[in-house]
Amino acid sequence: MENIIWLIIMIPVSMLFTVLGIYAWRRKEPMWFWSGSTVKESEIRDVPAYNRANGIMWLVFSALLWVSALLGFLNRKSGGILLIAGCIIAVPLLPIIYERIYRKYKK
């Protein structure tokens, strides 16, 4: 039963970040990072490349969640450790990575 609860939580969360990555990659206007913030097209010199980099960032993060979901289904302790360790490392890195992407494609 615990494995089912784990999957009920992890699959939608993992899917959310996968969809976010795909959305960012395919978006025509520049993708933002923080909720409520915007990036104007006039700020970015290569919008498709900028959005692709954003999409890759979110897809890599979602891959961590998918691996954790699968591992947690097989062994909850290992999946939980990967999830916690990965988030402790990845969550603070996401704004740093985004800032590097923004600076790289800023006009």
Protein Blocks (a to p, Z undefined) as FASTA:
>chain_A
ZZmmmmmmmmmmmmmmmmmmmmmmmpmbdcdfbehiacdfklpmblmlmmmmmmmmmmmm
mmmmmmmmmmmmmommlmmmmmmmmmmmmmmmmmmmmmmmmmmmpZZ
